[in-house]
Amino acid sequence: MFEVTPGMRRLCASVLGMQAIVVALVTPVAITINHVSPPVAVTVGLGLAVLCVLIAGQLKRSYAYIAGSVLQILTIATGFLVPAMFFLGVIFAALWITAIFVARRVEGTTKR
């Protein structure tokens, strides 16, 4: 599909690492403030956090970037549980896209 560069892996893994922390913290907020049922909040919050970590570990392969992009959409969708996540999800999606394009551009420039 496309070449995965070391810089791209590092930047995207950093984004997913921070994202894992934020989506894990959705769980207590959804339960206490938005009165979401605990099983739903735990499944969504911790499930997405685990997916972030698993995908970060697969970033040597190009399919992980597609999975990471889907994960960004799912993170935005958590805004239905915690409305602030609409905003935070868009920020993480922008960071994800920026990490991919900036790393490819910088590493493409240094190859010349």
N, C-alpha and C positions, 0 to 999 in steps of 0.2 A: 504494500500500500504506500507507505512513505518511510523514509529513513528516520529512525529514532536516534537522537543524539544524546550524549551524556548530560549536556546542559538542559535539554528539554526534560529529561527524566528527573533531574534535581529540582527544577522549578515546579514541575507538575506534582512531584511528590510533596514538596513544601505546601502547595495549595491544598492538596488532599489531606495532609496532616492537620493543618489548621481547621479545615472543614470538618474533619472527624470530631474534633473537640467541640465545635459549635453545634453540630447536629446531635451530638450526645447530650449536650445541655438543653436541647429542645425538650427532652423527656420530663424533667422536673417542672419546667415552665408550663408545658402543656397540661400537666396534671394539676398543679396548684393554682395557676392563674386562669387558664382557659377551661378547666374542668373536663378535660378529655379523659376517657376511661383509661386507667393504668395499662391494661394489656395493649391497647392501641398505641399509646404514647411510647411505651417501652419497645414495642415491635418496630415502630417507625424510627424513633430517635436512635436507639442502639443498633438497629438493623442497618441504617444508613451509615452510622459510624464504622461498623464492621466492614461494610462494603468499601468505604473510603480507604481503610487500611489494606484490605485485600487487593483493591485495584492499584494502590500505590506500590504494592509488591510486584505487580505484573507489568510495570511500565517499560520493561525492556522490549515488550512485544507491542506491535502497532494496534492490535485489537483492544488493548487496555485504554487507549485514548478515545476510542468510540464508547467503551463502557464508562469512562470518566465523563464524557459529554452527556450520556444518558443520566448519569448520577447528578449532574448539574441541574437537569430538568426536574429530577425527583426532589432535589433539595429546594428548588423554588416551590414545588408543589407542597412542601411541608408548611407553607404559608397558610394552608387551609386549617392547620392545627394551631399554629402560632403565627398571627398575621405579620409580625416583624420579620419572619423568615422569607416573605416575598422580597423584601429589600435586601436582606443578607444573602439570599440565594442568587439574586442578580449580581451582587458584588462578587460572590465566589465564581459565578459563571464568567464574569468579565476577567477575573484573575486567571481562570483556567485558559481562556482564549488568548489572553495576553502572554501567558507563560509559553504557550505553544508557539505563537508567532514571533515573539521576541527571541526566544532561544534559537529558532530556525534561522532567523535573520542574522543574529550575532554570529552564530557558528558558520553560517554560509559565507559571511564576510571574512571570517578568519581563515577559511579554507583557501581563499584566493591568493 
